[in-house]
Amino acid sequence: MQAFLEENLDRDVDLRTIAREAALSPYYFTRQFTAYVGVPPYRYLIGLRIDRAKDLLRGSEFTITQICHRVGFNSLSHFTTTFRQHIGVSPSAYRRRRDWEQEAFRFGPITDRLVHQPTKRMTL
């Protein structure tokens, strides 16, 4: 079932659809999934979506809205709120931090020392 959820990450899947795929009742499926994985199916799916969104924010030029839809959220506000609850920052702040980290390490070791620890000028 975990593979099914990963394959259908971008789709609007509900508990009834997932349980039907497993040939179980929704109630029994939820109990078994939670016992096996440790979290309920919906929480697991949200975690997968957030992880995929982080990957796309780090490694793509898609807009936040495009990423929102690619990971299965229908609402940008729901995506932003959920992302902030799980990661602690908004998707745009997460991307800005990634961009800043890439820029911070753009110099080589010799140039980096000069940029971050310039030599003192002699005063007369």
C-alpha positions in Angstrom: 0.0 0.0 0.0 2.9 2.3 0.6 3.9 1.9 -3.0 0.3 2.6 -4.1 0.4 5.9 -2.2 3.8 6.9 -3.6 2.6 6.2 -7.1 -0.6 8.2 -6.6 1.0 11.1 -4.8 -0.3 13.7 -7.2 -3.9 12.4 -7.2 -6.8 13.1 -4.8 -7.0 9.7 -3.2 -9.4 9.1 -0.3 -9.4 6.4 2.4 -12.2 4.4 0.6 -10.1 4.2 -2.6 -7.0 3.1 -0.7 -8.9 0.5 1.3 -10.5 -0.8 -1.9 -7.1 -1.2 -3.4 -6.1 -3.4 -0.4 -9.5 -5.2 -0.6 -10.2 -4.2 3.0 -12.9 -2.1 4.7 -11.7 1.4 5.4 -11.9 0.9 9.2 -9.9 -2.4 9.1 -7.4 -1.0 6.6 -6.8 2.1 8.8 -6.1 -0.1 11.9 -3.8 -2.4 10.0 -1.9 0.3 8.2 -1.4 2.3 11.5 -0.2 -0.9 13.3 2.3 -1.7 10.5 3.5 1.8 9.6 3.0 3.7 12.8 0.9 6.5 11.5 -2.6 6.6 9.9 -2.7 6.5 6.1 -3.7 10.2 5.6 -0.8 11.4 7.8 1.6 9.0 5.9 0.4 10.4 2.6 0.8 14.0 3.8 4.4 13.2 4.9 5.1 11.8 1.4 3.7 14.9 -0.2 5.8 17.2 2.0 9.0 15.2 1.3 8.3 15.4 -2.4 7.6 19.1 -2.2 10.9 19.7 -0.4 12.7 17.8 -3.2 11.0 19.9 -5.9 11.7 23.1 -4.0 15.4 22.2 -3.8 15.9 20.9 -7.2 13.4 22.5 -9.6 12.4 25.9 -11.0 8.7 25.1 -10.6 6.6 27.8 -9.0 5.2 27.1 -5.5 1.7 26.7 -7.1 3.0 24.2 -9.6 4.7 22.2 -6.8 1.5 22.4 -4.8 -0.5 20.7 -7.6 2.3 18.2 -8.5 2.3 16.8 -5.0 -1.5 16.4 -4.8 -2.7 19.5 -2.9 -5.8 21.2 -4.4 -5.4 24.4 -2.5 -2.3 26.6 -2.3 -3.3 27.8 1.2 -3.7 24.3 2.5 -0.4 23.3 1.0 1.4 26.3 2.6 -0.3 25.8 6.0 0.5 22.1 6.0 4.1 22.7 4.8 4.7 25.2 7.6 3.2 22.9 10.2 5.6 20.1 9.1 8.8 22.0 8.3 8.5 25.2 10.3 8.7 27.6 7.4 6.6 28.4 4.4 7.5 26.8 1.0 8.9 30.1 -0.3 11.1 30.6 2.8 12.3 27.1 2.5 13.3 27.8 -1.1 15.0 31.1 -0.2 17.0 29.4 2.4 18.1 26.8 -0.1 19.1 29.5 -2.6 21.0 31.4 0.2 22.9 28.2 1.2 24.0 27.7 -2.4 25.1 31.2 -2.7 27.0 31.1 0.6 29.2 28.3 -0.6 29.9 29.6 -4.2 33.5 30.6 -3.5 36.5 28.3 -3.5 38.6 27.7 -0.3 41.1 30.5 -0.9 38.6 33.1 -2.1 36.2 32.1 0.7 38.9 33.0 3.4 39.4 36.4 1.7 35.6 37.1 1.6 34.8 36.0 5.1 38.0 37.1 6.8 39.6 40.0 5.0 43.0 41.2 6.1 43.3 44.4 8.1 44.5 47.5 6.3 47.5 49.2 7.6 46.8 52.6 9.0 49.4 55.4 8.9 
